[in-house]
Amino acid sequence: MNVDQAMKVIVKPYITEKTFAMIENESKICFIVEISASKPQIAEAIKALYKEDVKKVNTARTIYGKKAFVQFESTEKARDLATKIGML
């Protein structure tokens, strides 16, 4: 997957107080993603955009669109990525 395709899958990070707690407690970052994106596509898009390995992806459909909760190997990796994309 190239960067242009990945940018169509990952719309934007989703930032709330609860998602800040998820970074520290569960090593997860929440993103708003394309409604038709699958879990493997989301993991591949994260790898293409941010060069980070994904441990697990959970999705949920909400009134804001489709959310993807992406879990990383460690809290440090999640914290570093959140800082890099401007969440922290």
Backbone as CSV, one residue per row, in Angstrom:
resi,resn,N_x,N_y,N_z,CA_x,CA_y,CA_z,C_x,C_y,C_z
1,MET,0.849,-1.187,0.000,0.000,0.000,0.000,0.888,1.242,0.000
2,ASN,0.585,2.179,-0.894,1.368,3.410,-0.917,0.724,4.461,-0.003
3,VAL,1.388,5.591,0.140,0.958,6.616,1.087,-0.389,7.222,0.688
4,ASP,-0.624,7.434,-0.607,-1.900,8.009,-1.050,-3.080,7.108,-0.701
5,GLN,-2.920,5.810,-0.920,-3.981,4.867,-0.563,-4.190,4.841,0.946
6,ALA,-3.087,4.881,1.695,-3.175,4.849,3.156,-3.887,6.087,3.695
7,MET,-3.663,7.242,3.059,-4.308,8.473,3.513,-5.817,8.445,3.253
8,LYS,-6.263,7.661,2.272,-7.693,7.510,2.028,-8.334,6.598,3.070
9,VAL,-7.559,5.645,3.600,-8.073,4.716,4.621,-8.127,5.401,5.987
10,ILE,-7.028,6.043,6.387,-6.952,6.735,7.681,-7.369,8.179,7.471
11,VAL,-8.527,8.572,7.994,-9.024,9.930,7.783,-8.322,10.905,8.717
12,LYS,-8.361,10.615,10.041,-7.725,11.498,11.025,-7.672,10.807,12.377
13,PRO,-6.804,11.276,13.273,-6.828,10.746,14.641,-8.062,11.278,15.376
14,TYR,-8.561,10.497,16.311,-9.722,10.891,17.110,-9.220,11.182,18.514
15,ILE,-9.418,12.428,18.964,-8.808,12.872,20.212,-9.886,13.265,21.223
16,THR,-9.924,12.534,22.337,-10.780,12.872,23.488,-10.006,12.536,24.751
17,GLU,-10.581,12.848,25.898,-9.932,12.483,27.164,-9.809,10.969,27.294
18,LYS,-10.836,10.269,26.850,-10.811,8.805,26.948,-9.700,8.219,26.068
19,THR,-9.502,8.776,24.863,-8.453,8.236,23.989,-7.058,8.563,24.526
20,PHE,-6.917,9.691,25.245,-5.632,9.967,25.905,-5.330,8.894,26.942
21,ALA,-6.327,8.506,27.715,-6.141,7.459,28.729,-5.804,6.128,28.071
22,MET,-6.389,5.862,26.898,-6.111,4.603,26.193,-4.650,4.509,25.761
23,ILE,-4.044,5.646,25.434,-2.630,5.628,25.031,-1.779,5.121,26.182
24,GLU,-1.991,5.644,27.356,-1.173,5.279,28.521,-1.522,3.905,29.086
25,ASN,-2.815,3.579,29.161,-3.240,2.357,29.838,-3.236,1.124,28.949
26,GLU,-3.570,1.285,27.662,-3.764,0.124,26.801,-2.873,0.114,25.563
27,SER,-2.013,1.118,25.396,-1.135,1.246,24.212,-1.944,1.336,22.922
28,LYS,-3.083,2.027,22.968,-3.962,2.145,21.809,-4.111,3.602,21.396
29,ILE,-4.241,3.808,20.078,-4.560,5.114,19.517,-5.816,4.939,18.671
30,CYS,-6.714,5.910,18.744,-7.977,5.846,18.014,-7.908,6.729,16.768
31,PHE,-8.372,6.188,15.640,-8.422,6.925,14.378,-9.824,6.839,13.798
32,ILE,-10.243,7.891,13.089,-11.432,7.823,12.251,-10.946,7.282,10.907
33,VAL,-11.603,6.244,10.400,-11.163,5.599,9.156,-12.300,5.567,8.139
34,GLU,-11.951,5.262,6.905,-12.937,5.108,5.830,-13.932,4.020,6.227
35,ILE,-15.200,4.265,5.952,-16.267,3.364,6.402,-16.127,1.952,5.824
36,SER,-15.525,1.829,4.647,-15.399,0.517,4.007,-14.065,-0.175,4.317
37,ALA,-13.221,0.435,5.148,-11.895,-0.127,5.438,-12.000,-1.362,6.325
38,SER,-11.204,-2.377,5.995,-11.159,-3.589,6.809,-10.007,-3.481,7.813
39,LYS,-9.994,-4.380,8.794,-8.939,-4.366,9.806,-7.548,-4.556,9.195
40,PRO,-7.357,-5.515,8.264,-6.032,-5.640,7.640,-5.628,-4.402,6.836
41,GLN,-6.579,-3.752,6.182,-6.275,-2.525,5.448,-5.853,-1.417,6.402
42,ILE,-6.500,-1.315,7.538,-6.163,-0.293,8.528,-4.753,-0.529,9.061
43,ALA,-4.433,-1.779,9.394,-3.093,-2.101,9.895,-2.031,-1.784,8.851
44,GLU,-2.308,-2.106,7.590,-1.356,-1.837,6.520,-1.191,-0.331,6.292
45,ALA,-2.271,0.428,6.423,-2.211,1.879,6.254,-1.392,2.531,7.362
46,ILE,-1.542,2.061,8.596,-0.749,2.585,9.717,0.725,2.311,9.474
47,LYS,1.043,1.103,9.000,2.439,0.747,8.704,2.994,1.636,7.594
48,ALA,2.198,1.904,6.559,2.657,2.725,5.433,2.843,4.188,5.839
49,LEU,1.922,4.717,6.638,1.990,6.134,6.996,2.998,6.435,8.099
50,TYR,3.019,5.598,9.136,3.778,5.917,10.343,4.941,4.976,10.623
51,LYS,5.138,3.958,9.807,6.252,3.008,9.949,6.268,2.324,11.318
52,GLU,5.084,1.995,11.824,4.954,1.305,13.106,4.204,-0.005,12.909
53,ASP,4.636,-1.041,13.624,3.947,-2.325,13.565,2.715,-2.302,14.469
54,VAL,1.645,-2.857,13.976,0.370,-2.894,14.701,0.198,-4.269,15.318
55,LYS,-0.188,-4.290,16.589,-0.423,-5.564,17.272,-1.854,-6.047,17.036
56,LYS,-2.830,-5.114,17.093,-4.237,-5.497,17.002,-5.058,-4.289,16.563
57,VAL,-6.143,-4.551,15.828,-7.059,-3.491,15.402,-8.488,-3.893,15.779
58,ASN,-9.183,-3.001,16.462,-10.606,-3.161,16.748,-11.331,-2.007,16.081
59,THR,-12.532,-2.255,15.575,-13.289,-1.192,14.921,-14.664,-1.057,15.541
60,ALA,-15.239,0.134,15.372,-16.598,0.406,15.845,-17.213,1.459,14.934
61,ARG,-18.476,1.274,14.624,-19.200,2.279,13.832,-19.933,3.202,14.799
62,THR,-19.722,4.509,14.629,-20.329,5.500,15.511,-20.956,6.608,14.674
63,ILE,-21.538,7.587,15.347,-22.111,8.722,14.621,-21.022,9.591,13.996
64,TYR,-19.788,9.460,14.466,-18.665,10.220,13.907,-18.066,9.527,12.694
65,GLY,-18.478,8.318,12.406,-17.899,7.515,11.336,-17.364,6.226,11.930
66,LYS,-16.522,5.560,11.204,-15.937,4.310,11.685,-14.656,4.621,12.448
67,LYS,-14.582,4.131,13.674,-13.389,4.323,14.507,-12.561,3.044,14.492
68,ALA,-11.257,3.221,14.477,-10.345,2.090,14.591,-9.481,2.303,15.829
69,PHE,-9.506,1.336,16.721,-8.668,1.369,17.915,-7.460,0.490,17.619
70,VAL,-6.310,1.127,17.424,-5.107,0.436,16.983,-4.187,0.242,18.177
71,GLN,-3.883,-1.025,18.491,-3.009,-1.340,19.621,-1.599,-1.592,19.115
72,PHE,-0.623,-1.035,19.826,0.791,-1.191,19.486,1.471,-2.088,20.509
73,GLU,2.708,-2.483,20.216,3.451,-3.425,21.064,3.681,-2.885,22.476
74,SER,3.969,-1.589,22.597,4.275,-1.042,23.914,3.677,0.350,24.062
75,THR,3.556,0.798,25.297,3.042,2.128,25.574,3.974,3.195,25.002
76,GLU,5.285,2.922,25.011,6.247,3.892,24.486,6.028,4.130,22.997
77,LYS,5.783,3.061,22.242,5.538,3.209,20.804,4.259,3.995,20.554
78,ALA,3.215,3.713,21.312,1.953,4.436,21.160,2.139,5.910,21.529
79,ARG,2.866,6.175,22.613,3.106,7.550,23.051,3.947,8.313,22.025
80,ASP,4.980,7.661,21.480,5.829,8.304,20.477,5.035,8.641,19.210
81,LEU,4.186,7.721,18.766,3.379,7.968,17.576,2.363,9.084,17.840
82,ALA,1.741,9.081,19.006,0.783,10.129,19.338,1.465,11.495,19.351
83,THR,2.682,11.562,19.832,3.439,12.802,19.820,3.780,13.217,18.391
84,LYS,4.164,12.236,17.575,4.546,12.518,16.190,3.375,13.073,15.373
85,ILE,2.159,12.560,15.607,1.009,13.018,14.836,0.287,14.199,15.481
86,GLY,0.795,14.683,16.619,0.270,15.886,17.228,-0.860,15.699,18.216
87,MET,-1.040,14.493,18.730,-2.096,14.250,19.722,-1.691,14.712,21.114
88,LEU,-0.409,14.606,21.435,0.074,14.985,22.786,0.812,16.284,22.742
